[in-house]
């Protein structure tokens, strides 16, 4: 059931009790966990944090640790599967789910008391009514009892209890044959309608508003909000926008809420309600900025080269494209010697005027989206960072390319970044993110040169083979998503006249798994022509696996990415293409 009063129906319930927290491997979940962790520490609530990457991890981790607490919190995990069926909890267990994945499982929505969904339902989720899913169960049970009675009498042997047989016959005589036929027909039609309603409800996977924003609003209602908590919420929202998880309407609404909170907290700090003026104070601004990947920590030339938007626009995988970029920089009045230096080493006048310099020419080059509003932060007198810088750093730390690194250690490295005293961890993450972006950019270049993006009719697909250099950088779901989005934009840009057709096709991309040898990840991206990021590939994956009897070894919480054995990939893709036709 949905829980809208987070303070009374959620926080007051766990107050003074030990809680068990399962957290998904994504930036929004980590930011949400950090906010909740702060609130729990304020009230001396004991807790255990357990990171989980997929459904199998969640089930096994719950079985190992379920005895620790009767109150379980699931952050960005668990909402899309029937919790009671999969985890088989005892009656005293209560689950609080804060999950941005949609659609929620209907059993979680209509569970009365044991499963609590934090937040409010929205109309775009199109949740089916209780009557359509469960309403006729009682009638169906009665009908099935009568129908089962007929079969049971046939199975009774000659030595059976005659009195029981007479009783069952007398019960059946209450229904005449015509009525029994009608009930059978009604039951069949109801099940067919129910199956169709559930299919329509579950066929598209998508994301709702950020869970980190939900947790910040809880902190606000508890009067424990601050600039630090707001910045963590901004990072959670920023990840959804950077990876294209939500539509433009949701982005605008979430940014509007964050901006109003930023203004409110700034007003409070000016009137002595905060630690403003100290050397370690956090300042947050919302201003127009260049939407280039980590340009404050890179050279301007490399940032332009490995940002998907500019790389696709100028075709930077070709010599002609590099020449066009140099002409663009010359027209801006930016010397190449300055563009090749790290941002902090550029002339201070150029640095300060960089946005206005780009502003003059973006319309001419059809690059209006290169300048957008962005949230930036600054701790005291340290260099300024944008929310996207933190997102890149956290993603790189989560999808660690180091061999034999425990995923739990990578999770805690990412969690450590969200502390103003651990800026060294952020800068280390940004350095890893730069290596990751370079590897992704080079792989896009290779795929386009070698013609690895193939039109299969109903969709595009690309396969990164085992043994590919730098495959370790995109062997995780988030890094593969960034590679797929970059590759899809670049392919459409290169297609030119054929680009209109390519914009209407989804992309299926596969790469070797970074965690399991001889296995591969498969990820589906919706067509770029759709403004809505709703994705039907997850349902197609499920049906293709059923048709080919392929075992999905890792079921992630985002159904649009799965892991299977590489041996079965060809048959699986053939079945998938036939389904999408």
C-alpha positions, 0 to 999 in steps of 0.5 A: 500500500502507498504511504504518503505521510512519511513522518507519521506512517514511516519515520515514527514507526521505525523510531527507536527500532533497529532497521535493515536497509537494502540499497541498489547500486545506483547513484540515486540510491546512494544519495537517498541512503546518505540522507536517510543515514544522516536522519537515523544518526540524528535519532540514534537509530541503529541500522545495517546497510546491505548493497544489492546489485540484482534480485538474486542478491536481494533474496540471498542477502535477506535470508542471511540477515532477516533475523536482525530486524523486523523493519526492512527498508528497500531503496531503489530495489524490490518495488517491481517484484512481489516482496511477499512471494520472493522473500517469504517473510514472517508476519511480523516483518514490515517492508518500507519500499522507496523505489524509483523503478516502475511499474510497481508489482500490484501485489505490493500496491494492494498489500495491506500493512506488510508492504508500504510504498513510500510516496504517492501514486501518479496518474501516468502509472495507470495502476489497475483497480483492485477489482480487475486484479483480485476482485473476483477471487472469492467467486472464482474460489467457490466456482472452482470448489464446485468444479473440483467436486466433479473431478474428485468424485470420479477419483474416489475408489469403491472403498470410499466413504459413501456418506462423503460422496452423498454430501458432495453431490448434494452441494453440487445439486444447488447449481444447475448445469446451465449455471455451472457452464455460465460460471465456467465461462465467466471465470475464463473470461475474467482470467483472460481480461486479468492477464491482458490488464496485467500485460498492459500494465507491466509491458513498459518499464520506466522511472518515477521522480528521484528517491533522493528527493523523496528522502530530502522532503522527509528531512524537511518535514523533520526540520533536519534539512540542510545544504548538505542534504539538499546537495545529495538530493541534487546528485540523485536527481542529476543522475536520472537526468544525465542518464536519461531515465526520466522525461523532460516534464519530470526533470523540470518539476524536480529541478523546480522543487530543488531550486525552491529549497535552495532559495529557502535554505539560502534565505535561512543562512543569511539570517543566522540559521546556518554556518554561512561564512565559515571556510567549510560552508557549502554554497549551492548555485543554480545557473547556466553552465556548459553541459560538457563532461567534467570540463572543470577537471579536464582540458576543454578539447578532451571534454568536447571530444568525449561529450556525446552531444558534441562528438556526435554533432561534429563527427569527431571519429573522423579527421573531417570532424576534428577539423570542424571542431578546430574551426569552431574553436577558432571562431570562438576565439579560443586558442588550441594551446589554451584548449589543450591545457587543463581547465585550471591552467587556462587564462583566468579571463578565458575561464571566467568568460567561457560560457558567454564565449560559447553562448555567442556561437551555439545557435549558429552551430545548432548546439543550443543544448550545450548551455543549460541550467545546472546546479553547482556547489563549492565548499568554502574556497575550494574549486567549484563542482557541478552535480554532473561531476559528482554523478560521473565520479560515483558511477565510475567508483560503482562500476569499478574496473579494478580486478578482484574488487569486491562490489561492496567495497566499490559501493562504500567508496561511492558512499564515501564521496558524499562527505565534504571531508572526503573530496579526495575520494571525489577527485579519484572518482573523477579521474576514473570517470575520465578513463571510462569516458575515453574508453567509451568514446574509443569504442564508439569510434571503433563500432562506427568504423567497423560497422558493428551497429547493424540494422536487424529490421525492428531494431538496431543491435551492436555486440562488443566481443570478448577480448575487446580492449578496455571492455572492463570499463563498460561491463556494468549496467550503468557504463553499458547504458552510457556506451549505448546512448553515445553509440545510438546518438553517433550512429543516427548523426552519421546516418544523415538521410537514413537517420530519420529511420534510425531515430525510430528504432531501439538499440540492443547492445551487448558486452562481456560481463565484468563480474562473470566470465563467459557471460554477457550483458544485454541492454535495450534502449528505446528509440531517440524519437520518443520523448518518453523514456518508457522502455518495452525491451525488458518485457521482450527480454522476458518473453525471448528467454521463455521462448528459447528457454535461456536462463537469465543469470542476473535479473537486475531491478531495471528490467531493460538490462539482463545477464545471460551465458554468452553461448546462448546470445545468438539464439536469444537475439534471433528470438528477440528480433522476431518478437519486436517485428 
